[in-house]
Amino acid sequence: MADPIRTALYGALVASPALTALVGTRIYHRVAPQAATFPVCIFHKHSGTPRWTFAGRPVQWDLWAVKGLCQGSSATRAEEIAAAIDDALNDAALTITGREHLFLLRDSDINLGEDEDGVQYHTVGALYRLASE
């Protein structure tokens, strides 16, 4: 069974017309398939920390990486994808049965460039803090 938070994040991403205009349905958890065409959107849980209070269960603070990945000599498309991701997720509320007070806030930027066998890859996005009870 899929993680309900992962499912809710995927739902928020595919519900964004601006994002799907840039990547279509190429939104993947953790890694894109080998045969995927670029550009793509990748998301994954980066870390999770329970924050205990005096009573009750802890507030869960998760950090999710969500980023655009493209090939080519320019990072412009990855930057456009990152902007669409930010519009879809920053300060967004998620609804998951059995969880309360789910909200996302942009935490920090992701901006990477790589060259593999003469092919340039650009990754631009952000880490989003998700708090839930």
C-alpha positions in Angstrom: 0.0 0.0 0.0 1.3 3.4 -0.9 2.2 6.0 1.7 -0.9 8.3 2.0 1.3 11.4 2.2 3.2 10.4 -1.0 -0.2 9.8 -2.6 -1.5 13.2 -1.5 1.7 14.9 -2.7 1.4 13.2 -6.1 -2.2 14.3 -6.3 -1.3 17.9 -5.6 1.4 17.8 -8.3 -0.8 16.2 -11.0 -3.6 18.7 -10.2 -1.4 21.6 -11.2 -2.1 22.6 -14.8 1.1 24.7 -14.9 3.2 21.7 -13.9 1.5 19.2 -16.2 1.9 21.6 -19.1 5.6 21.3 -18.6 6.1 17.6 -17.7 2.8 16.0 -18.7 2.3 12.9 -16.5 6.1 12.4 -16.0 5.9 12.9 -12.2 7.7 10.2 -10.4 8.4 9.1 -6.8 12.2 8.7 -6.1 13.4 7.9 -9.6 12.2 8.2 -13.2 12.1 5.0 -15.3 15.1 4.4 -17.6 12.9 5.0 -20.6 11.4 8.3 -19.4 11.7 11.3 -21.6 12.8 14.7 -20.2 11.8 16.9 -18.6 10.4 15.1 -15.5 9.4 16.0 -12.0 10.8 13.8 -9.2 9.8 13.8 -5.5 10.9 11.8 -2.5 10.9 12.0 1.3 14.2 13.5 2.4 13.9 13.1 6.1 11.3 12.8 8.9 11.5 13.9 12.6 8.8 13.5 15.3 8.5 16.5 17.5 7.1 15.5 20.9 4.9 17.8 23.0 3.8 17.3 26.6 0.9 15.1 25.8 -0.5 13.1 22.9 1.3 11.8 19.8 4.1 13.8 18.2 3.8 16.3 15.4 5.6 14.7 12.5 8.0 17.1 10.6 8.8 15.5 7.2 11.1 17.1 4.6 10.2 16.3 0.9 12.4 17.0 -2.0 10.4 18.0 -5.2 12.4 19.0 -8.3 12.4 19.4 -12.0 15.0 17.6 -14.0 15.9 18.4 -17.6 18.6 17.7 -20.2 20.4 20.2 -22.3 22.7 23.2 -22.1 20.2 25.4 -20.2 18.5 25.1 -16.8 15.6 27.3 -17.9 13.1 24.4 -18.3 14.0 23.0 -14.8 13.6 26.5 -13.3 10.1 26.7 -14.9 9.2 23.3 -13.5 10.5 24.4 -10.1 8.3 27.5 -10.2 5.2 25.5 -11.1 6.0 23.0 -8.3 6.3 26.0 -5.8 2.9 27.3 -7.0 1.4 23.9 -6.4 2.9 23.1 -3.1 4.1 26.1 -1.1 1.6 26.9 1.7 -0.6 24.1 0.4 -2.9 22.1 2.7 -3.2 18.3 2.1 -6.1 16.2 3.2 -5.4 12.7 4.4 -7.9 10.6 6.5 -6.7 10.2 10.0 -4.2 13.0 9.9 -4.8 16.6 11.1 -3.2 19.9 10.2 -1.2 18.9 7.1 0.5 21.8 5.5 3.5 22.3 3.3 6.0 25.2 3.5 9.1 25.7 1.3 12.2 25.1 3.4 15.2 25.5 1.1 16.3 25.4 -2.6 17.7 22.6 -4.7 19.8 23.7 -7.7 22.2 21.2 -9.2 24.0 20.7 -12.5 25.7 17.5 -13.7 27.5 16.3 -16.8 27.4 12.6 -17.6 29.1 11.4 -20.7 28.8 14.8 -22.3 25.1 15.2 -21.5 24.2 18.1 -19.2 21.4 17.6 -16.6 19.8 20.4 -14.5 17.9 19.8 -11.3 16.0 22.7 -9.8 13.4 22.5 -7.0 13.0 22.8 -3.3 12.7 21.0 0.0 9.2 21.3 1.5 8.5 20.9 5.2 5.3 18.9 5.9 3.9 19.0 9.4 1.2 16.6 10.4 -0.5 15.3 13.6 
